[in-house]
Structure formats: C-alpha cells, structure tokens
C-alpha cells in the first residue's frame, strides 16, 4: 500500500494525500516567505538604527558638554552672564 513514501492504491495516489501534500507545500512556501521578510525587516531596522546613531553623533560633534564648559569657564575666570529679570 505504501510505495516510495506515498500511499498508493494501485497506481493512484489517494485524494486525501494529494490535498495534504499540496497544503504542506503551501505551508513551506509561506514559511520561506515569512523568513525572508523577517530577515529583510531585521536588516532595515539595523540600518535605521545605524543612521540614527550617525545623526546623533554628528549632532553632538563640536559641542562641549556642560562639565567641560564649566571647567573651561572656571579656568579662565569667566562666568556665564544671566539676563536680568525685568521688574514690573
């Protein structure tokens, strides 16, 4: 009854086995498409993250952080001048 991994009735494959085989093939195709799409999404997310990091790095280039500014001002004897509040 089973021949080369297939159930056979004479020279015919039973209808149920044909339907199951088609369904299984469709499942494999869908699983493959999902895997490819997930890999593509992962790559694009990594690229987006890298771009954001690059933009953040370029935005902070040339800027001193506040501790560096305070140290620099203290060394030169300068202090930041605050605008006076307008009195009413």
N, C-alpha and C positions, 0 to 999 in steps of 0.2 A: 504494500500500500504506500510506503514512503520510498521515494526514489530521488537521489541526489539532493536531499534536503527539502524536497517538496512532496506533499501528499498528492498522490495520483490515483485517479480512478480510471483504469485503462490508460489511455493516452491523454486524458483530460485533467486539468487542474480544477479542483472544486471551486465554485463561485466564492465561497467564504474566504478561501485562502487568497484568491486574486484580490478581493476587496481589502483584506488585511495587508497584503503586500503593497498595494497602492497607497494605503493610508500610512504605512510605515515609511515609504519612500518620501511622501509629502512631509512627514514629521522630520525626517533627516534634512530635507531641503530648508524647512523653516528654521530648524536649529542652526544650520550653517549660516543662513542669512542673519539671524539674530546675533550670532557670534561675530560675524564680520562687522555688523553695525555697532556692536558694543566696543569692538577694538577701534573703530573709526572715531566713535564718541570719546573714548579714552584719550586718543591721540590729540583730538581737537581741544579737549579740556586741558591737557598738559601744555599745548601751545598757547592757549588763552592765559593760563597761569603764568607762563614764561613772559608773555607780553606785558601782563600787569606788573610783574616783578621788574621788568626792564623800565617801564614807565615810572614806577615808584623810585627806582634807583636814579633815573635821570632827573626826577623832580627834586631829589634831595642833594644832588651833586651841587657843590658850590655853596651850600648853606651850612652855616655853623649851627651846632645845637646850642641851646641856652647856656649850658655849663661852660662851653668854650667861649661864648660871648662874655659871660660874667668874669671869667678868668682874664680874658683879654682886657676888659674894661678896668678891672682891679689893678692889673699890671701897669696900665698907662695912667691911672688916676682919674679916669673918666667915669662918669655915671650917666645913666640914661635919664634924660630930662623928661619929666611927665608934664603934659599940658595942665595948666591951672584950670580948676573948675570955675566956671562963671558963677558969680554970686548974684542972686536975684534981689 
